[in-house]
Amino acid sequence: MFDRHHADSPEDREALNRTLKDRLHASGWAASFWDVVIKELRESHDIETDLVELAQNAPGLVEMFQIAALSDKGLIEKEAEKTLSEIIHSLVRIAFRAQGGDEKAANQLKVLHKVAYPFNYDLPATVIKNLADSYHISPHLARAWDVRELMYELSYVVEPTNFERSVLEGPVTLKTHNLGMRDVYQKAKHHIRRGSTLLSLAISLYIEQLEQEGIALEPRDIKRDLQKLKEWESANLKENSPYQLPLWNEPGKYPPASLPGIPIYSDGWKKLWRRGDKKKK
């Protein structure tokens, strides 16, 4: 399919690119995702390429197809698939920085290789377990990202009360249909009030979720978490802003909206919270 002989003419190559863009959906972005990738390569690194050439030369492409097949059959959990995607996304920038002389990035590559091949380095399992158990995301950041995830899910079951605005710009109301997300729809139905915004609705659902896990917080605590996330992003994401997470919307009915991407992290923050960051009631 990717034989250069069959893509000699501009017309054939253009047809191949269109076919690949239509077929290779990536994280819900479909064809537009590949346009973003190719544009970034051109504008950030002065690399002129297309999807055909990327497919011909991509390292690890076969392994990525294997991961997708295993995930599709339920042999790899979706959460593990998300973690793998996040690692691969980060590796691109780590490798680029390491090649440019960044010592931290070079060490990151060495550590990743040692963890991936512990027997080659006589790396004890206890060292890996200690690393897995000892470092956690800040509770403030984790909770703020959890709320963003809920906002993303809720965007499927609510719509703005004023169709001149997006779901982030004012009050929202329940849709007349739930797009198959019955559980989220029912939770939203229980919590939504007159004047609820997407954010306030997500906070209400999240506080209830935490209560079921024995964690008692108030809306003002979550708002403080969101402010800390905003400060963290301002300090740490100046050069490399995360991808934007498009909220679901009905094209042409009301304006689209998006949130900064949500990274992968574990629930280990809850242990950290209980050790000293817990707010006394």
C-alpha positions in Angstrom: 0.0 0.0 0.0 2.9 2.3 0.8 5.2 1.4 -2.1 6.7 4.6 -3.5 6.3 3.1 -7.0 2.5 3.5 -6.6 2.7 7.1 -5.5 5.0 8.5 -8.1 2.5 10.9 -9.7 1.1 13.8 -7.6 -2.4 12.6 -8.3 -1.7 9.1 -7.0 0.1 10.5 -3.9 -2.8 12.9 -3.2 -5.3 10.1 -3.4 -3.2 7.9 -1.1 -3.0 10.8 1.4 -6.7 11.3 1.3 -7.4 7.6 1.8 -5.0 7.4 4.8 -6.5 10.5 6.4 -10.0 9.1 6.1 -9.0 5.6 7.4 -6.5 6.3 10.1 -8.6 7.9 12.8 -6.5 9.0 15.8 -8.0 9.8 19.2 -11.2 11.1 17.7 -9.5 13.7 15.6 -9.8 11.9 12.3 -8.3 13.6 9.2 -7.8 16.9 11.0 -5.4 15.3 13.4 -2.9 14.5 10.7 -3.2 18.0 9.2 -2.1 19.3 12.7 0.8 16.9 12.9 2.1 17.7 9.4 1.6 21.5 10.0 3.6 21.3 13.2 6.5 19.5 11.6 6.6 22.1 8.9 6.3 25.2 11.1 8.3 24.0 14.1 11.0 21.9 12.5 11.0 22.9 8.8 10.2 19.4 7.7 8.2 19.0 4.5 6.4 15.7 4.6 3.0 14.0 4.1 1.1 11.2 5.7 2.3 8.6 3.2 6.0 9.3 4.0 5.2 9.3 7.8 3.6 5.9 7.5 6.5 4.6 5.5 9.1 5.7 8.0 7.4 5.7 11.4 9.4 3.8 14.0 7.2 1.4 16.1 4.3 1.6 13.8 3.8 -2.2 13.8 3.9 -2.2 17.6 1.3 0.6 17.8 -1.0 -1.4 15.5 -0.5 -4.4 17.9 -1.5 -2.2 20.9 -4.6 -1.0 19.1 -5.7 -4.6 18.2 -5.1 -5.8 21.8 -7.1 -2.8 23.2 -9.9 -3.3 20.7 -10.3 -6.9 21.9 -10.2 -6.0 25.5 -6.8 -7.6 26.2 -5.4 -4.2 27.2 -7.6 -2.0 29.4 -8.5 1.5 28.0 -6.7 3.1 30.9 -3.5 1.4 30.0 -4.0 2.4 26.3 -4.4 6.0 27.4 -1.2 5.8 29.5 0.7 4.3 26.5 -0.6 7.1 24.3 0.5 9.7 26.8 4.0 8.2 27.1 4.4 8.0 23.3 3.3 11.6 22.9 5.9 12.7 25.5 8.7 10.6 24.0 8.6 12.8 20.9 9.6 15.9 22.8 12.0 14.0 25.2 13.9 12.5 22.3 14.1 15.9 20.5 15.4 17.6 23.6 17.9 14.9 24.4 19.3 15.2 20.9 19.7 18.9 21.5 21.8 18.3 24.6 19.2 18.5 27.3 20.7 16.4 30.2 17.4 15.9 31.9 15.8 14.6 28.7 18.8 12.3 28.1 18.4 10.9 31.6 14.7 10.4 31.1 15.4 8.2 28.0 18.0 6.1 30.0 15.6 5.6 32.9 12.7 4.6 30.6 15.0 2.0 28.9 16.1 0.6 32.2 12.6 0.3 33.5 11.5 -1.3 30.2 14.4 -3.8 30.3 15.1 -4.4 34.1 16.9 -7.7 33.6 19.4 -6.1 31.3 20.5 -3.8 34.0 19.9 -6.0 37.1 17.3 -3.5 38.2 15.5 -5.0 41.3 11.7 -5.1 41.2 11.7 -3.4 44.6 13.3 -0.3 43.0 10.6 -0.1 40.3 7.8 -0.6 42.9 9.3 2.1 45.1 9.3 4.5 42.1 5.7 3.5 41.3 4.5 3.9 44.9 6.5 7.0 46.0 5.7 9.8 43.6 2.2 11.1 43.0 0.6 14.1 41.3 -0.4 17.0 43.4 -3.9 16.5 44.9 -4.8 20.0 43.7 -3.8 19.3 40.1 -5.4 15.8 40.1 -8.7 17.0 41.3 -8.8 19.9 38.9 -8.0 17.5 36.0 -10.8 15.2 37.2 -13.3 18.1 37.0 -12.1 18.9 33.5 -12.7 15.2 32.6 -16.2 15.5 33.9 -16.8 18.7 32.0 -15.8 16.8 28.8 -18.3 14.0 29.6 -21.1 16.4 30.5 -20.7 18.2 27.2 -22.4 15.2 25.6 -25.6 15.6 27.7 -26.0 19.4 28.1 -26.3 22.4 25.8 -26.1 26.1 26.4 -29.4 27.9 27.3 -28.3 30.6 24.9 -27.2 29.2 21.5 -25.1 32.2 20.8 -22.7 31.0 23.4 -20.7 27.8 23.9 -21.2 25.5 26.8 -18.3 27.2 28.6 -19.8 30.7 28.4 -23.0 30.6 30.5 -25.8 28.5 31.9 -26.5 25.1 30.5 -29.5 22.8 30.3 -30.0 19.1 29.7 -30.4 17.9 26.1 -33.6 16.2 25.1 -31.5 13.2 24.1 -28.5 11.7 25.9 -26.4 10.3 23.0 -26.2 6.9 24.8 -24.4 8.2 27.9 -27.2 7.2 30.2 -25.1 7.1 33.4 -23.7 10.6 32.9 -27.2 11.9 31.8 -28.9 10.6 35.0 -26.2 12.1 37.2 -26.5 15.5 35.5 -30.3 15.3 35.8 -30.0 14.8 39.5 -27.6 17.8 40.1 -28.5 20.4 37.5 -30.2 23.5 38.7 -31.5 26.7 37.1 -28.4 28.8 36.3 -26.0 25.8 36.5 -22.9 26.1 34.3 -20.9 23.3 32.9 -18.2 23.9 35.6 -20.6 24.1 38.5 -22.4 21.0 37.4 -19.1 19.1 37.1 -18.0 20.3 40.5 -21.3 19.0 42.0 -20.9 15.6 40.5 -17.3 15.4 41.5 -17.9 16.3 45.1 -20.6 13.6 45.3 -18.1 11.1 43.8 -15.4 12.0 46.3 -17.9 11.7 49.2 -18.6 8.1 48.1 -14.8 7.5 48.5 -14.7 9.0 52.0 -13.3 12.4 50.9 -15.2 15.5 52.0 -14.6 18.7 50.2 -16.6 21.9 49.4 -17.0 23.7 46.1 -14.7 26.4 47.3 -11.9 23.7 47.7 -12.4 22.5 44.1 -12.3 26.1 42.8 -9.0 26.6 44.7 -7.7 23.5 43.0 -8.7 24.9 39.6 -6.9 28.1 40.4 -3.8 26.2 41.4 -4.0 24.3 38.1 -4.2 27.6 36.2 -1.1 28.9 38.0 0.7 25.6 37.3 -0.1 25.7 33.6 1.0 29.4 33.4 4.4 28.5 34.9 5.0 25.1 33.2 3.3 25.1 29.8 4.6 28.4 28.3 6.6 26.6 25.6 4.6 23.4 25.1 0.9 24.0 25.5 -1.1 20.7 25.7 -3.4 19.7 22.9 -6.9 21.1 23.1 -9.7 18.7 24.1 -12.7 19.6 22.0 -16.0 19.5 23.9 -18.9 17.8 22.1 -21.2 20.2 20.3 -23.8 20.2 17.6 -22.2 22.0 14.7 -24.1 25.1 13.6 -26.4 25.0 16.6 -24.0 26.7 19.1 -20.3 27.7 19.1 -17.7 25.0 19.7 -15.4 25.0 22.8 -12.4 23.2 24.1 -10.3 22.7 27.2 -6.6 22.1 27.7 -5.7 18.4 27.4 -5.8 16.1 30.4 -2.7 14.2 31.2 -2.5 10.6 32.5 -2.0 10.2 36.3 -2.8 7.6 39.0 -5.1 7.8 42.0 -2.0 7.8 44.2 -2.7 11.5 45.0 -5.4 10.2 47.4 -2.7 8.6 49.6 -0.8 11.9 49.6 -3.9 13.8 50.5 -4.7 11.6 53.4 -1.1 12.0 54.7 -1.2 15.7 55.2 -3.2 17.7 52.7 -6.6 16.7 54.0 -8.8 19.6 55.0 -10.3 19.0 58.5 -14.1 19.3 58.7 
